Amino acid sequence: MIPFDNSYARLPARFYTRQPPTPVRAPALLVLNAPLAAELGLPDTLRGPEGVQILAGNLVPDGAAPLAQVYAGHQFGGFVPRLGDGRAILLGEVIDRNGQRRDIQLKGAGPTPYSRMGDGRAWLGPVLREYLVSEAMHALGIPTTRALAAVATGEDVYRQTRLPGAVLTRVAASHIRVGTFQYFAARNDTEALRLLTDHARQRHFPQAETALDFLKSVIAAQARLVAQWMGVGFIHGVMNTDNMAVSGETIDYGPCAFMDGYHPETVFSSIDAQGRYAYARQADIAVWNLAQLATALLPVLDENRENAVNLGTRALNGFPNLFRQAWLDVFRPKIGLSTDDPADAELIHRLLDLMAAERADFTNTFRALAEGEAPLKNRAAFASWQAEWQARLRRDTPGGVERMRRANPVVIPRNHQMEAAIGAAVRGDMSQFMKFLSSCIQPFASNHFSYEFTKPPAAGETVRQTFCGT
């Protein structure tokens, strides 16, 4: 018995479509996140035949309220007034053992009214990719949706070719997006906006008393989130407003990637031809998306539109300082610092400039600093920076090395290793994936087990493009 408590399903019917998952032919469990299942208070029987039927969408458990959420969104700057869950079904919500409300969603569970001629299915590669990256992000301490299970469907899906199908069970604080607010704003549905704002405010930011407090809370959460992405060299790849969760969690791992060689203009997504969502532009895009949220919220910020615009604008104007502080909070410990100094930002940027000049490996460069190594080829330039850095460390509190080791991972989900592991899994061998996953969820462990996953791509292994998977 799954202890469902479905608050979103109690909102008015125009927020979603009641939609059961579409059954699949021959479900088989590929991987189950047992610690997360325990955290959610889910039964041990998930591994058994009945549990696999639930995770595949073949069996709707008692208490579930399966539905597809509707939302809108700006996709690469162009507004689409009606999107929605085109291949995902929200089974319901549970209260976890920490008292937090969590969504349980099946991704790849079949067509919905929002599928836009799609089949509503997912193929195995993107399912395993999201499972691995989301669990790695959680282990890195970055707010994220989680992966509970991946199930093979025993059916093929058709993209450019025939591919094995799969369903991902995703767990989130909620699946409410900036685009959810945009959907109702575009319809001038102020009542729905008020209901949605109150629901999201009470669910995610219970300390927020007003719609303006809610907006400020979302702005602060996104500033922290993007700064944390930057600290591990993560590029989301498709920061559309329908892919920004108001909870402040990372959501929708499509063409995402972690950088190997550092450069601020790095782009991986095959659909981001103009570099809109490049690594260094993510904060700018975040505030652009938040401006769309503020615009959608105008009717509930104040009855007087001019006052509402002024309130929203002032809230948005706080983003640069919030992000700047969050970025320093992330990058200071990466170079061993715990105290504030006005020159710290310049010191960090000088190191990043040196790294960009030679495309130094982002993860390994910072980890090498923690191990007392000289990570850059330009020894003279690095020595000059190092002297200033060491002087700054001497003015800081003791324990810089340990701070660096806690802030700088050894292992990230490198693109070439992820492709190799997923490729093997598609051919029927999950062992490489499981080994890689085990290392990625212990990202700060430095041992012989993790060593093989610290290597940047060799010649011929470099992944230059990542794909959405839909």
Secondary structure as UniProt FT lines:
FT   HELIX           8..10
FT   HELIX           13..15
FT   STRAND          16..18
FT   STRAND          28..32
FT   HELIX           34..39
FT   TURN            40..41
FT   HELIX           44..47
FT   HELIX           49..56
FT   TURN            62..63
FT   STRAND          67..69
FT   STRAND          73..75
FT   TURN            76..77
FT   STRAND          78..80
FT   STRAND          88..95
FT   TURN            97..98
FT   STRAND          101..107
FT   TURN            113..114
FT   TURN            116..117
FT   STRAND          122..123
FT   HELIX           124..139
FT   TURN            140..141
FT   STRAND          146..158
FT   STRAND          162..172
FT   HELIX           178..186
FT   TURN            187..188
FT   HELIX           190..204
FT   TURN            206..207
FT   HELIX           211..231
FT   TURN            232..233
FT   STRAND          234..235
FT   HELIX           241..243
FT   TURN            246..247
FT   STRAND          257..258
FT   TURN            264..265
FT   TURN            270..271
FT   TURN            273..274
FT   TURN            276..277
FT   HELIX           279..281
FT   HELIX           282..301
FT   HELIX           305..317
FT   HELIX           319..334
FT   TURN            335..336
FT   TURN            342..343
FT   HELIX           344..357
FT   TURN            358..359
FT   HELIX           362..370
FT   TURN            371..372
FT   HELIX           379..395
FT   HELIX           400..407
FT   HELIX           415..426
FT   TURN            427..428
FT   HELIX           431..440
FT   TURN            443..444
FT   HELIX           448..451
FT   HELIX           452..454
FT   TURN            459..461
//
